[in-house]
Amino acid sequence: MKVLVVGGGGREHTICWKLRQSPKVDKLYCAPGNGGIAAIAECVPIKATDIEAIADFAEKEKIDLTVVAPDDPLVMGLVDLLESRGLRAFGPRANAAIIEGSKVFSKELMKKYGIPTAGYEVFDDPAKAIEHLRNGSFPAVIKAEGLALGKGVIIAQSFDEAEAAIHEMMENNKFGDAGKRVVIEEFLSGPEISVLAFTDGKTMRPMVSAQDHKRAYDNDQGLNTGGMGTFSPSRIYDEKMAEECMNNIFLPTMNAMNAEGRTFKGVLYFGLMSTKDGVKVIEYNCRFGDPETQVVLPRLEGDLLEIFEAIIDERLAEVDFGWSNTGCVCVVAASGGYPEKYESGKEITGIADAEALGDVTVFHAGTKLDGDKILTAGGRVLGITALAPTLDEAIARAYEGVKKVHFDKMHYRKDIGIKKY
């Protein structure tokens, strides 16, 4: 089969890496890909958001399956476009991808169908939002309604911080159109858990749990990022919690989307928080999370291509796959200054040395090839990922790998995976 993966980050490198293990994949393309993906797939210089050009390429090359990995092209309707041309595509259609594309939609869905989440209000007028905050309590959670690269959430500790966030989002267009409406939520406290799930609209099969580290610096300090590292499994997600989530969140969400005429077929990401009142949904994503994918897919025992095909054909219940009883840890090596201003074009060394340790895979997030050199080309540059019999062994091995890798102003957190809750 000829397979095209859309996207160019660490998540897409991991998906390509796993698809390469399928005996059914004869030819693998990635658009646009990156410096690491180029070693295992043919990179096609088309932006993930240029959906017409991607559809043209898939049609011309007679691609058997296109895997749409990032949120933007899913929300823009790339799957719908491909299907309209008679092509097979993995990922939710636009009317289902709205579960991530609009935080207002997802909050209203949860309210309507009784899915546990934080209390909230929606505002499209900055003055009314500020007035609401003036009379509210802190911390307060302020979310841009649309897609903002995982950075459109501000946890304001004071009214002044909250007011500044409203001005930035709604008046200064920090996140473009994504911030024209905001959701202001009550602040929940408790450990966070990420659970990705395969679903074809009939069957819901959760993957192994993970936990992300969003803040830029150790001890959860600094600005929110797209993710500085992650580990799997979560230390608190046990069978009892898994059952609670399946009954109260996972299946009700699948059924709610069906009831709304928006059947979701693909990977549904549940951002969860374990609170004193039970597990609640913090956010939905309409695709594999990044960097959670980097610690979940290495634990998959099964053929990812078979799973994708079964979801498209609504026969997920028939596919046989499982998960290894191991720990997996991904430490993100980022450019100095990320998530704010940073420099690109720095030469990276030591990737082969890291992978030579064994059970270490370096997934490329923001890299490009320059002759035989690999250069930095983004904020999050690499995901140094280790698989081991236990989580603590995986942490140690991942950091061994990190120490082998070098580029100018490389920055990484030193506490990935050590949370005990």
Secondary structure, DSSP 8 states (H G I E B T S, - for coil): -EEEEEE-SHHHHHHHHHHTT-TT-SEEEEEE--TTGGGTSEE----TT-HHHHHHHHHHTT-SEEEE-SHHHHHHTHHHHHHHTT--EES--HHHHHHHH-HHHHHHHHHHHT--B--EEEES-HHHHHHHHHTS-SSEEEEESS--TT--EEEESSHHHHHHHHIIIIIS-TTGGGGSSEEEEE---S-EEEEEEEE-SS-EEE---BEE--EEEGGGEEEE-S-SEEEES-SS--HHHHHHHIIIIIHHHHHHHHHTT----EEEEEEEEEETTEEEEEEEESS--TTTHHHHGGGEES-HHHHHHHHHTT-GGG---EE-S-EEEEEEEE-TTTTSS-----B-B-HHHHHTTSSEEEEESSEEEETTEEEE-SSEEEEEEEEESSHHHHHHHHHHHHHH-B-TT-B--S-TT----
